[in-house]
Each structure stands twice: as C-alpha cells, then as structure tokens.
C-alpha cells in the first residue's frame, strides 16, 4: 500500500505498478501551445497597442495556414507535390466575389459553392494528375492551375486581369458579422483549429495510414490489396476542398480578388511554407506560414533588396534545418519526405 504510517503518500514505498509517469512538455509542444495562445489573444493585443495592422497580419497568417495545412495533407503525408494548389484559393475567393457581384450575400451559399467547386475541380484534375509521378505530376498540376488562371483573366465581366472588388462580405447571421475585423479573425482562427483537428483525425485513421504507407512504398501497399490510386484521389479532393474553404475566407478578408491569387508563384510560396515549417507534421505548416510572413514584413521594412536576403535565409533553412522548424524544435534531424 503506497501510504506511510502518517497517512501521507510515501514515494519510496510506491511499487512500480503504482508509479505514474507525468507528461512532459517538449520544446515543440511548448511552442505550439504558446503560438495558439498568442493567436487567440491577438485582438486583445491590438486593443492594448492600438496597432490595427496586427489583426490584419494575423488574419492573413491564419487563412494561409489553413491552405498550407491542406497542402501538407498531400505533400507531407502523401508526397504529392502539387504546384497548382493556389488555384483552389482563387476558386474559393471567386466563389464569394461572383455571387456578391450579383448581390447574393448568403455566406453559407458562398462556402458551399467554394468547397463544392473546389472538390469537383480536384476530382477532375486528380483523375489525370495522379496517373503521373515525379516531375510530370508537378508540371501537370501547374498546367491545370494556369488554365484556371487564364480562364479568370479572360473573364472581363468579373474584372479580368484587373480583379474584382467585393463590396460586401459574406452574411451569415447577426451574431457573425464579418464586417467586424475581430469577428472575421476569430471565425478564421476557429476554422484553423477545426481543420487541424480534422487533418489529425484523417492522418491517424486507417485511411491516413494507407496514405503514409503509399508515400513510403506504393508498390508494397498495392501488393497488400489497397487501391492506392483511389486513396490518393480522395486525399487530393479533401485537400482541394479545404483549400477552397480557405479561399472563401481569403476573399472576405481582402475584399478584392484577382487571378494573381492562383498564379503558380503562389503555389510555390505555399510549398515553401510547408517545407519551412516541416512537411509531414501537423503543426509545422502553421509555423512555416507564421515565420514566412513575419520575416517578409520585417525584412521588407529594413532593406531595399530584402527579397535577396529573404531568399538566402530560406535556402539556408532548407539546407541545414532538415525537416524544417518542427524537426529543429523536436531536437532531432529527420530526412525530408522527398528523399
């Protein structure tokens, strides 16, 4: 019995079967919790400092983090390097802008259209893209994205290359007024938490195990009887749907949409955000987006040729921080998923 004669717990008398190991908070866990708390308190920080720019930066960070998490689902866990993922951001944004252009302000309809069109586009393109591998997969995903890009450029009715102004944000209810910057931020932040939870459940499910197994050795998974093409296609559609949802939030945030949002360079930035934070880790893309945007804002205010310094820094991170920021915080160096 683990109590001594005085009635207190005698630690020396505890047998192994009574011993319990207390959970330890690692550096990665501490940074994750600290960052989530900081994001949750951004509006309060704005009230204290009076710097309204902080909430704009944080909102952009949270929205792009949702897009990066969706890309990580196929890039980090499935090794599907899509160079056209930003197309879903544009599709989602135009799913808000075009209905508003016709004075249709129903936010639930906007979200439904954004996710549905993104899912259909991902399904149609995935049926073709996923039959290729390596460089061919990268190029064909970029080709499909550029097709969407030039399609919206040619739509003069909706501004063409000049873009389209969203005069009124999506309307949900009197309790969710996206015209209020604080409400919009918390909607985006809550969406990020939900997406992180969903991706965690997907990755840790049997479905996610098959996706990760396919990343390592697709032929072996096929020999075990799994239809890897079907699994990858479903994963590809899920990622595109989530990114389309992020695009709808982005359209509401910027109040302006243009084909530039879905250019292949934007897809490249998303890929780098995922790799910078740590591909194949749940919270890595959020870290990558945060560091990317913060450095971009900081360096752009210091030097005229800040892009050069920024580019050199990112190259060094890729070369010497194998596995991204997440790996560095874990105190271990893991091989990238592309090796």
C-alpha positions in Angstrom: 0.0 0.0 0.0 1.5 3.3 -1.0 0.7 5.2 2.2 3.1 5.5 5.1 2.3 5.4 8.8 1.5 9.1 8.9 -1.1 8.7 6.3 0.8 10.6 3.6 2.0 9.2 0.3 5.4 7.6 0.8 7.1 7.9 -2.5 9.8 5.4 -1.6 7.2 2.8 -0.8 5.5 3.0 -4.2 5.9 -0.1 -6.2 6.4 0.0 -10.0 2.7 -0.9 -10.6 1.6 2.2 -8.7 4.1 4.6 -10.4 2.7 7.0 -12.9 4.8 9.0 -15.4 3.9 12.7 -15.6 3.6 14.1 -19.0 6.5 16.3 -20.0 6.1 19.4 -22.2 8.7 19.3 -25.0 10.0 22.4 -26.7 7.8 21.7 -29.7 4.8 21.3 -27.5 5.6 24.5 -25.6 6.0 26.5 -28.9 2.7 25.0 -30.2 0.8 26.0 -27.1 2.4 29.4 -26.9 1.6 30.1 -30.5 -2.0 29.1 -30.2 -2.4 31.2 -27.1 -0.8 34.2 -28.9 -3.1 33.8 -31.9 -6.1 33.6 -29.6 -5.1 36.8 -27.9 -4.3 38.9 -31.0 -7.4 41.1 -30.8 -6.7 41.9 -27.1 -3.1 42.8 -28.1 -4.5 45.1 -30.8 -6.6 46.9 -28.2 -3.6 47.4 -25.9 -1.2 48.6 -28.6 -3.7 50.3 -30.8 -1.9 48.8 -33.8 -4.8 47.5 -36.1 -2.3 46.2 -38.6 -1.5 43.2 -36.3 -5.0 41.8 -36.7 -4.7 42.1 -40.5 -1.4 40.3 -40.4 -2.7 37.6 -38.1 -5.9 37.0 -40.1 -3.8 36.6 -43.3 -1.5 34.2 -41.4 -4.4 32.1 -40.1 -6.0 31.8 -43.6 -2.8 30.9 -45.3 -2.1 28.4 -42.6 -5.4 26.6 -43.4 -4.3 26.4 -47.1 -0.8 25.2 -46.0 -2.3 22.5 -43.7 -4.4 21.3 -46.6 -1.3 21.2 -48.9 0.6 19.3 -46.2 -2.0 16.6 -46.3 -1.0 15.6 -49.8 2.6 16.9 -49.8 3.9 16.0 -46.4 1.8 12.8 -45.8 1.3 11.6 -49.4 4.3 13.0 -51.2 2.1 14.6 -53.9 4.0 17.8 -54.8 1.2 19.9 -56.3 2.4 23.1 -57.9 -1.2 24.2 -58.5 -2.6 24.3 -55.0 -3.2 28.0 -55.1 -5.8 27.5 -57.8 -8.2 26.4 -55.0 -7.6 29.7 -53.2 -8.6 31.6 -56.3 -11.7 29.3 -56.8 -12.8 29.8 -53.3 -12.3 33.6 -53.4 -14.2 33.9 -56.7 -17.0 31.7 -55.2 -17.5 34.7 -52.9 -16.8 37.5 -55.3 -19.0 36.4 -58.2 -22.2 35.9 -56.1 -21.6 39.3 -54.4 -21.3 40.8 -57.8 -24.9 39.7 -58.4 -25.9 40.9 -54.9 -26.1 37.4 -53.4 -24.7 37.8 -50.0 -25.6 34.4 -48.3 -22.3 33.3 -46.6 -23.4 29.7 -46.3 -24.0 29.6 -50.0 -20.6 31.1 -50.6 -18.9 28.5 -48.5 -20.9 25.7 -50.1 -20.1 26.8 -53.6 -16.4 27.3 -52.8 -15.9 23.9 -51.3 -18.1 22.1 -53.9 -16.4 23.7 -57.0 -13.0 23.1 -55.4 -13.9 19.4 -54.8 -15.2 18.9 -58.4 -12.1 20.6 -59.8 -9.8 18.5 -57.6 -11.6 15.3 -58.6 -11.5 16.1 -62.3 -7.8 17.1 -62.3 -6.8 14.4 -59.8 -8.1 11.7 -62.1 -5.5 12.9 -64.6 -2.7 14.2 -62.4 -2.5 11.1 -60.1 -1.7 8.9 -63.1 1.7 10.5 -63.3 4.6 10.8 -60.9 7.5 13.0 -60.1 8.2 15.9 -62.3 5.3 15.0 -64.6 2.9 15.3 -61.6 4.4 18.7 -60.7 4.1 20.1 -64.2 0.6 18.8 -64.9 -0.8 20.3 -61.6 0.8 23.6 -62.5 -0.7 23.3 -66.0 -4.2 22.9 -64.7 -3.8 25.8 -62.3 -2.6 28.0 -65.1 -5.6 27.0 -67.2 -7.8 28.3 -64.3 -5.6 31.4 -64.1 -6.0 32.3 -67.7 -9.8 31.5 -67.6 -10.4 34.1 -65.0 -8.1 36.6 -66.8 -10.3 36.3 -69.8 -13.5 37.0 -67.8 -13.9 40.7 -68.5 -17.3 40.7 -66.8 -15.6 40.0 -63.5 -12.7 42.4 -63.9 -10.3 40.1 -65.9 -6.7 40.8 -65.0 -7.7 43.9 -63.0 -9.6 41.9 -60.4 -12.9 42.3 -58.7 -13.8 44.3 -55.6 -16.0 42.6 -53.0 -18.1 45.4 -51.7 -20.0 43.4 -49.1 -18.6 40.5 -47.1 -20.5 37.2 -46.7 -23.5 37.4 -44.5 -24.2 34.6 -42.0 -26.3 35.9 -39.1 -26.4 38.9 -36.8 -24.1 37.1 -34.4 -21.4 36.5 -37.2 -20.7 39.9 -38.7 -17.6 39.5 -40.9 -17.5 43.3 -41.4 -16.1 43.4 -37.9 -12.4 42.6 -38.2 -12.3 40.9 -34.8 -15.2 38.6 -35.7 -13.7 37.8 -39.0 -10.4 36.9 -37.3 -12.0 34.6 -34.7 -14.0 32.9 -37.5 -10.7 32.2 -39.3 -8.9 31.2 -36.2 -11.7 28.8 -35.2 -11.7 27.4 -38.7 -8.0 26.7 -38.4 -8.5 24.8 -35.2 -11.2 22.7 -36.8 -9.1 22.0 -39.9 -6.1 20.9 -37.7 -8.4 18.6 -35.8 -9.8 17.1 -38.9 -6.4 16.6 -40.5 -5.2 14.9 -37.3 -8.1 12.5 -37.3 -7.6 11.8 -41.0 -3.8 11.2 -40.7 -4.2 8.9 -37.7 -7.1 6.9 -39.2 -6.7 3.7 -41.3 -7.1 5.9 -44.4 -4.2 8.1 -43.2 -2.1 5.0 -42.6 -2.6 3.9 -46.2 -1.7 7.4 -47.5 1.5 7.4 -45.4 2.3 3.9 -46.5 1.8 4.8 -50.1 4.3 7.7 -49.6 6.9 5.2 -48.4 6.3 2.3 -50.8 3.3 2.4 -53.1 4.0 -1.0 -54.7 4.0 -2.7 -51.4 0.7 -1.1 -50.4 -0.8 -2.3 -53.7 0.5 -5.8 -53.1 -1.3 -5.8 -49.7 -4.5 -5.2 -51.6 -5.0 -1.5 -51.3 -6.3 0.6 -54.2 -3.7 3.3 -53.7 -5.0 5.4 -56.6 -8.4 5.7 -55.0 -6.9 6.6 -51.6 -4.7 9.2 -53.1 -7.6 10.7 -55.2 -9.8 11.0 -52.1 -6.9 12.6 -50.2 -6.3 15.0 -53.1 -10.0 16.0 -53.2 -10.1 16.6 -49.4 -7.0 18.8 -49.6 -8.5 20.8 -52.5 -11.8 21.2 -50.7 -10.2 22.6 -47.5 -8.1 25.0 -49.6 -11.2 26.2 -51.4 -12.7 27.0 -48.0 -9.5 28.9 -47.2 -10.0 30.8 -50.4 -13.5 31.9 -49.4 -12.1 33.3 -46.2 -9.3 35.0 -48.1 -11.8 36.7 -50.4 -13.8 38.0 -47.5 -10.6 39.2 -45.8 -9.0 41.0 -48.8 -12.3 42.5 -50.2 -10.5 42.2 -53.5 -9.8 39.1 -55.7 -7.8 38.7 -58.9 -6.4 35.9 -60.9 -3.0 36.6 -59.4 -4.2 34.8 -56.3 -3.9 31.5 -58.1 -0.7 32.0 -60.1 1.9 29.3 -59.9 4.2 31.5 -57.9 1.6 31.5 -55.1 1.6 27.7 -55.1 5.4 27.8 -54.8 5.1 30.0 -51.7 2.6 27.6 -50.2 5.0 24.7 -50.8 7.9 26.6 -49.2 5.8 27.5 -46.2 5.0 23.8 -45.7 8.7 22.8 -46.1 9.9 25.6 -43.9 7.6 24.6 -41.1 8.1 20.9 -41.5 6.3 18.7 -44.1 4.6 15.7 -42.6 4.0 17.3 -39.2 0.6 18.5 -38.1 1.5 22.0 -36.8 4.6 22.5 -39.0 2.7 24.4 -41.8 1.3 26.8 -39.3 4.8 27.6 -38.0 6.1 27.9 -41.6 3.4 30.4 -42.6 4.0 32.4 -39.5 7.7 32.6 -39.9 7.4 33.3 -43.6 5.0 36.2 -43.2 6.8 37.7 -40.2 10.1 37.7 -41.9 8.6 39.1 -45.0 7.1 42.0 -43.1 10.2 42.6 -41.0 12.8 42.4 -43.8 10.7 44.5 -46.3 10.9 47.4 -43.9 14.7 47.3 -43.4 16.3 46.9 -46.8 15.5 47.8 -50.4 16.7 44.4 -51.7 15.1 42.4 -48.9 14.0 39.7 -51.3 17.6 38.7 -51.8 18.3 38.4 -48.0 15.0 36.6 -47.6 15.8 34.1 -50.3 19.3 33.4 -48.9 17.8 32.8 -45.5 15.2 30.4 -46.8 17.8 28.5 -48.8 19.9 28.1 -45.6 16.9 26.8 -43.7 16.2 24.1 -46.3 19.9 23.1 -46.5 20.7 23.0 -42.8 17.3 22.6 -41.0 16.5 19.2 -42.4 12.8 18.6 -41.7 12.0 22.2 -41.1 11.3 24.2 -38.0 9.3 21.3 -36.5 12.3 19.0 -36.7 14.5 21.6 -35.1 12.1 22.1 -32.2 11.9 18.3 -31.7 15.7 18.2 -31.2 16.1 15.7 -34.0 17.1 15.8 -37.6 14.9 13.7 -39.8 15.2 13.1 -43.5 12.8 15.0 -45.7 10.0 13.0 -47.2 11.2 13.7 -50.7 14.5 11.8 -50.2 
